[in-house]
Amino acid sequence: MLQTIADRVGVSRMTVSNAFSRSDQPDDHPAHLVHRRIAYVLVGAHGQHGLISDPSVLTEGYSSVQRRLSWDDVLRPASIEPLIIREPFEQVDAIRRDARELLSRPGRPTVVLSFPDVTAVGIYQAADDLGPHIPEDLSVTGFDDGPTATQLRPALTTVRQEVEEKGRAAAASLTATLQSTRDGIPSPTPQTLLPATLAVRVSTGIAPR
């Protein structure tokens, strides 16, 4: 299931934001790790922060909405309702605090999907504080495959975006739009499908019994 979530990659508008689309992957990826207690860690400057019980209150940009809804599309048919942590970007201490509360509950999550990778730092810290071991007791995944992913120990399993390709696609779209404006010719808003891959490392494992 985690592989299916992580594989569903993005359609871009002018911002080249990522949603997800299904693709086939080898059988040994985390789709087969059978987690059912799942949490999301999200970031956003505005709106509600902390532990979110009602996703409808979330104030999110297009990119974040598409990613979260694509995760929901995978989990909902399995009758899984994820728990959600949301804090301002790079507020690692706040994520650590929220994660400590979440991991202290009975029936705590066995996997946390972190977006972006840097939010996983707070999850790792909370796990270190409370004792669940990654990945034996708690699996953690990220999104971006930035430097943080390989700096964490254990190294973070994450969705790798082709950042340079995103930049080129955005620049090409902007150039085409400017040219059509100069020419006085309306042009449709382009959409670009960009591939992403799952970088499987050491932070995911079979769901504990």
DRENLOGU-63499 format. One record per residue (C-alpha): residue number from 1; x, y, z negated; residue in one letter. Coordinates in nm, 4 decimals. Last residue first. Layout:
N
R  pos         x         y         z  code
R  NUM         X         Y         Z     A
...
This chain:
209
R  pos         x         y         z  code
R  209    0.1892   -0.7246   -1.4860     R
R  208    0.4437   -0.4795   -1.3572     P
R  207    0.3924   -0.3573   -0.9987     A
R  206    0.6756   -0.4781   -0.7763     I
R  205    0.9523   -0.2266   -0.7280     G
R  204    1.0298    0.1234   -0.6118     T
R  203    1.3136    0.3564   -0.7142     S
R  202    1.6006    0.1712   -0.5429     V
R  201    1.6069    0.2940   -0.1850     R
R  200    1.3624    0.2649    0.1033     V
R  199    1.3795    0.5661    0.3367     A
R  198    1.0333    0.5583    0.4918     L
R  197    1.0241    0.7140    0.8350     T
R  196    0.8665    1.0222    0.9859     A
R  195    0.7626    1.0996    1.3409     P
R  194    0.6341    1.4400    1.4519     L
R  193    0.3006    1.4883    1.6257     L
R  192    0.2762    1.8412    1.7635     T
R  191   -0.0383    2.0469    1.7953     Q
R  190   -0.0499    2.3563    2.0105     P
R  189   -0.3010    2.6363    1.9534     T
R  188   -0.4588    2.6923    2.2920     P
R  187   -0.3199    2.9695    2.5136     S
R  186   -0.4813    3.2952    2.6136     P
R  185   -0.3078    3.4652    2.9101     I
R  184   -0.2175    3.8292    2.8650     G
R  183    0.1326    3.7650    2.9975     D
R  182    0.2935    3.9164    2.6871     R
R  181    0.0602    3.7136    2.4652     T
R  180    0.1344    3.3960    2.6627     S
R  179    0.5059    3.4579    2.6117     Q
R  178    0.4667    3.5153    2.2391     L
R  177    0.2661    3.1939    2.2042     T
R  176    0.5198    2.9903    2.4022     A
R  175    0.8064    3.1246    2.1912     T
R  174    0.6212    3.0497    1.8686     L
R  173    0.5455    2.6942    1.9782     S
R  172    0.9059    2.6346    2.0829     A
R  171    1.0365    2.7724    1.7531     A
R  170    0.7987    2.5512    1.5531     A
R  169    0.8975    2.2431    1.7527     A
R  168    1.2688    2.3190    1.7100     R
R  167    1.2286    2.3693    1.3370     G
R  166    1.0297    2.0497    1.2953     K
R  165    1.2976    1.8650    1.4927     E
R  164    1.5617    1.9980    1.2564     E
R  163    1.3587    1.8837    0.9565     V
R  162    1.3047    1.5287    1.0770     E
R  161    1.1101    1.4225    0.7709     Q
R  160    1.2141    1.1253    0.5620     R
R  159    0.9522    0.9744    0.3332     V
R  158    1.1085    0.8755    0.0020     T
R  157    1.2567    0.5968   -0.2078     T
R  156    1.4661    0.7769   -0.4682     L
R  155    1.8132    0.6670   -0.5764     A
R  154    1.8161    0.5137   -0.9246     P
R  153    1.9628    0.7452   -1.0292     R
R  152    1.8781    1.0739   -0.8565     L
R  151    2.1361    1.2343   -0.6271     Q
R  150    2.0169    1.0416   -0.3202     T
R  149    1.6650    1.1853   -0.3246     A
R  148    1.7725    1.5276   -0.4507     T
R  147    1.9621    1.5979   -0.1264     P
R  146    1.6361    1.6102    0.0735     G
R  145    1.4444    1.3041    0.1836     D
R  144    1.1227    1.5045    0.2383     D
R  143    0.8575    1.3157    0.0354     F
R  142    0.9131    1.1213   -0.2832     G
R  141    0.8465    0.7827   -0.4383     T
R  140    0.8564    0.6594   -0.7981     V
R  139    0.7981    0.3071   -0.9302     S
R  138    0.7508    0.2541   -1.3035     L
R  137    0.8150   -0.0524   -1.5177     D
R  136    1.0984   -0.2283   -1.3310     E
R  135    1.1702    0.0672   -1.0990     P
R  134    1.2523    0.2786   -1.2985     I
R  133    1.2428    0.1823   -1.6659     H
R  132    0.9641    0.2889   -1.8981     P
R  131    1.1342    0.4267   -2.2100     G
R  130    0.9692    0.7462   -2.3213     L
R  129    1.2359    1.0115   -2.2700     D
R  128    1.3967    0.8445   -1.9657     D
R  127    1.0545    0.8079   -1.8062     A
R  126    0.9866    1.1750   -1.8742     A
R  125    1.3192    1.2740   -1.7177     Q
R  124    1.2595    1.0582   -1.4088     Y
R  123    0.9146    1.2099   -1.3665     I
R  122    1.0555    1.5629   -1.3993     G
R  121    1.3153    1.4897   -1.1314     V
R  120    1.0459    1.3440   -0.9044     A
R  119    0.9197    1.6970   -0.8420     T
R  118    1.2365    1.7638   -0.6402     V
R  117    1.1320    1.5067   -0.3791     D
R  116    0.8293    1.7076   -0.2620     P
R  115    0.5687    1.5719   -0.3210     F
R  114    0.5938    1.2897   -0.5718     S
R  113    0.3947    0.9659   -0.5522     L
R  112    0.4046    0.8045   -0.8976     V
R  111    0.3715    0.4296   -0.9486     V
R  110    0.2788    0.2107   -1.2456     T
R  109    0.0401    0.4686   -1.3854     P
R  108   -0.0446    0.4515   -1.7561     R
R  107   -0.3091    0.2058   -1.8734     G
R  106   -0.2932    0.3413   -2.2253     P
R  105   -0.1603    0.6958   -2.2160     R
R  104    0.1989    0.7903   -2.2977     S
R  103    0.3014    0.7984   -1.9301     L
R  102    0.0514    1.0754   -1.8578     L
R  101    0.1521    1.2883   -2.1556     E
R  100    0.5216    1.2510   -2.0758     R
R   99    0.4435    1.3248   -1.7105     A
R   98    0.2776    1.6536   -1.8039     D
R   97    0.5791    1.7641   -2.0080     R
R   96    0.8281    1.6543   -1.7388     R
R   95    0.6239    1.8345   -1.4736     I
R   94    0.6345    2.1504   -1.6866     A
R   93    1.0106    2.1174   -1.7335     D
R   92    1.0605    2.0603   -1.3607     V
R   91    0.8854    2.3789   -1.2571     Q
R   90    1.0386    2.3478   -0.9082     E
R   89    0.7206    2.4592   -0.7324     F
R   88    0.4338    2.5554   -0.9616     P
R   87    0.2649    2.2572   -1.1298     E
R   86    0.0205    1.9827   -1.0349     R
R   85   -0.0151    1.6394   -1.1939     I
R   84   -0.2858    1.4144   -1.0521     I
R   83   -0.4275    1.0753   -1.1514     L
R   82   -0.5272    0.8566   -0.8602     P
R   81   -0.8708    0.6995   -0.8154     E
R   80   -0.8282    0.3552   -0.6592     I
R   79   -1.1356    0.1846   -0.5139     S
R   78   -0.9234    0.0029   -0.2514     A
R   77   -1.1094    0.1859    0.0263     P
R   76   -1.0248    0.5101   -0.1593     R
R   75   -0.6500    0.4518   -0.1801     L
R   74   -0.5539    0.4735    0.1874     V
R   73   -0.7724    0.7705    0.2780     D
R   72   -0.6716    0.9357   -0.0505     D
R   71   -0.3071    0.9312    0.0581     W
R   70   -0.4130    1.0966    0.3847     S
R   69   -0.6140    1.3515    0.1902     L
R   68   -0.3096    1.4390   -0.0195     R
R   67   -0.0837    1.4860    0.2804     R
R   66   -0.3379    1.6912    0.4735     Q
R   65   -0.4154    1.9146    0.1765     V
R   64   -0.0493    1.9799    0.1053     S
R   63    0.0224    2.0878    0.4625     S
R   62   -0.2868    2.3079    0.4938     Y
R   61   -0.2185    2.4997    0.1748     G
R   60   -0.3658    2.4087   -0.1589     E
R   59   -0.5974    2.5361   -0.4312     T
R   58   -0.7126    2.2283   -0.6228     L
R   57   -1.0500    2.2460   -0.7973     V
R   56   -1.1955    1.9609   -0.5871     S
R   55   -0.9272    1.7265   -0.7225     P
R   54   -1.1109    1.7046   -1.0588     D
R   53   -0.9087    1.5592   -1.3473     S
R   52   -0.5944    1.7631   -1.2910     I
R   51   -0.3130    1.7324   -1.5454     L
R   50   -0.1243    2.0610   -1.5442     G
R   49   -0.1931    2.3484   -1.3080     H
R   48   -0.5071    2.5053   -1.1649     Q
R   47   -0.4929    2.7579   -0.8843     G
R   46   -0.1985    2.9301   -0.7249     H
R   45    0.1715    2.8543   -0.6814     A
R   44    0.1406    2.4929   -0.5731     G
R   43    0.3176    2.1652   -0.6404     V
R   42    0.1964    1.8044   -0.6408     L
R   41    0.2698    1.4935   -0.8461     V
R   40    0.0337    1.2109   -0.7565     Y
R   39   -0.0479    0.9187   -0.9844     A
R   38   -0.1244    0.5532   -0.9154     I
R   37   -0.2536    0.2590   -1.1167     R
R   36   -0.3239   -0.0015   -0.8447     R
R   35    0.0245   -0.1098   -0.7393     H
R   34    0.0483   -0.4204   -0.5198     V
R   33    0.4182   -0.4175   -0.4183     L
R   32    0.3364   -0.5226   -0.0612     H
R   31    0.3194   -0.1771    0.0888     A
R   30    0.6571   -0.1256   -0.0749     P
R   29    0.8554   -0.2480    0.2279     H
R   28    0.9549   -0.6137    0.2682     D
R   27    0.7031   -0.6807    0.5457     D
R   26    0.8756   -0.4556    0.7953     P
R   25    0.6812   -0.1498    0.9135     Q
R   24    0.3930   -0.0876    1.1530     D
R   23    0.2622    0.2659    1.1805     S
R   22   -0.0236    0.4640    1.0330     R
R   21   -0.0536    0.8396    1.0615     S
R   20    0.0079    1.1064    0.7974     F
R   19   -0.0303    1.4823    0.7597     A
R   18    0.2723    1.7008    0.8119     N
R   17    0.2850    2.0742    0.8726     S
R   16    0.4355    2.2067    1.1957     V
R   15    0.3320    2.5612    1.1014     T
R   14    0.1846    2.6204    1.4463     M
R   13   -0.0244    2.3064    1.3968     R
R   12    0.1486    1.9901    1.3103     S
R   11    0.0263    1.6369    1.2832     V
R   10    0.2018    1.4442    1.0272     G
R    9    0.2978    1.1063    0.9201     V
R    8    0.1126    0.8172    0.7608     R
R    7    0.4054    0.5970    0.6774     D
R    6    0.4300    0.6792    0.3083     A
R    5    0.0719    0.5811    0.2418     I
R    4    0.1011    0.2524    0.4309     T
R    3    0.4307    0.1824    0.2611     Q
R    2    0.2800    0.2454   -0.0801     L
R    1    0.0000    0.0000    0.0000     M
